[in-house]
Amino acid sequence: MNQLDKNIAANLKRIRKSKNMSLDMLAEKTGVSKSMLGQIERGESNPTVATIAKIVDGIRVPFEELIYPKTESVLVIDNDKLPIYKSEEGAYQVRSIFPYDRHRNFEVYETKIEPGEGCESFFGDDGGCEYIMVVQGVLTLETEEGTYEVAANHAIKLDASNRHSYHNRATQKLVLNIFVTYDVPV
């Protein structure tokens, strides 16, 4: 059984039970036989696109809810176990705490910049915003509009598509939490 079949099996069973439906009730609503639905839930059948369409139409759920793995309602992140990207010269490091995921329109990064060092923005022209919270040190943010000094326990918001760079002109390490949001397609 491939991952897609596993997702469909687990999600169909979860959705059916959450709606307090028996396999007979599900068969009646979807037009898919009870035996086929049972095989799908047990992962014994590879449903066709037409069968999946009947199921999602019958139980009125988005197609994605049936095929993608269920996301956790609570997720604890251990930062010490996350991979860290380090610049070659050791000037800065970035840890992706919540990387891009198609189910949400934001990302969260922890960035550390050594004294006297700096780096360009990591984010592109995706039409989003950056919310930068200074945890430690003083950020010198250079943008097309000007230069901004942001101290610890302060934050700044900017259009992520404009060129900008982060600099640490102080004598202690600079620690930032950067939240990047993306426009939600309409």
KAVEN-V393798 format. One record per residue. N is the residue number from 1. PHI is phi as a letter, one per 20 degrees, with the letter a starting at -180 (none if undefined). Layout:
BEGIN
N,PHI ; N,PHI
END
This chain:
BEGIN
1,none ; 2,e ; 3,f ; 4,f ; 5,f ; 6,f ; 7,f ; 8,f ; 9,g ; 10,f ; 11,f ; 12,f ; 13,f ; 14,f ; 15,f ; 16,g ; 17,f ; 18,f ; 19,e ; 20,l ; 21,d ; 22,e ; 23,f ; 24,f ; 25,f ; 26,f ; 27,f ; 28,f ; 29,f ; 30,d ; 31,m ; 32,d ; 33,f ; 34,g ; 35,f ; 36,f ; 37,f ; 38,f ; 39,f ; 40,f ; 41,f ; 42,e ; 43,m ; 44,e ; 45,c ; 46,d ; 47,f ; 48,f ; 49,f ; 50,f ; 51,f ; 52,f ; 53,f ; 54,f ; 55,f ; 56,f ; 57,f ; 58,f ; 59,d ; 60,l ; 61,c ; 62,f ; 63,g ; 64,f ; 65,f ; 66,e ; 67,e ; 68,e ; 69,f ; 70,f ; 71,e ; 72,f ; 73,f ; 74,c ; 75,c ; 76,e ; 77,d ; 78,e ; 79,g ; 80,f ; 81,d ; 82,e ; 83,f ; 84,d ; 85,e ; 86,d ; 87,f ; 88,g ; 89,e ; 90,m ; 91,f ; 92,b ; 93,b ; 94,c ; 95,d ; 96,e ; 97,e ; 98,c ; 99,f ; 100,g ; 101,b ; 102,f ; 103,e ; 104,c ; 105,d ; 106,b ; 107,c ; 108,c ; 109,c ; 110,d ; 111,c ; 112,c ; 113,c ; 114,f ; 115,g ; 116,m ; 117,d ; 118,a ; 119,a ; 120,f ; 121,f ; 122,e ; 123,d ; 124,e ; 125,e ; 126,e ; 127,m ; 128,d ; 129,c ; 130,d ; 131,d ; 132,d ; 133,d ; 134,e ; 135,e ; 136,b ; 137,n ; 138,c ; 139,e ; 140,d ; 141,d ; 142,d ; 143,c ; 144,f ; 145,e ; 146,q ; 147,d ; 148,c ; 149,d ; 150,c ; 151,e ; 152,g ; 153,m ; 154,c ; 155,b ; 156,b ; 157,d ; 158,b ; 159,f ; 160,f ; 161,e ; 162,e ; 163,f ; 164,b ; 165,b ; 166,d ; 167,c ; 168,d ; 169,e ; 170,e ; 171,d ; 172,d ; 173,f ; 174,e ; 175,c ; 176,c ; 177,d ; 178,d ; 179,d ; 180,d ; 181,d ; 182,c ; 183,f ; 184,e ; 185,f ; 186,e
END
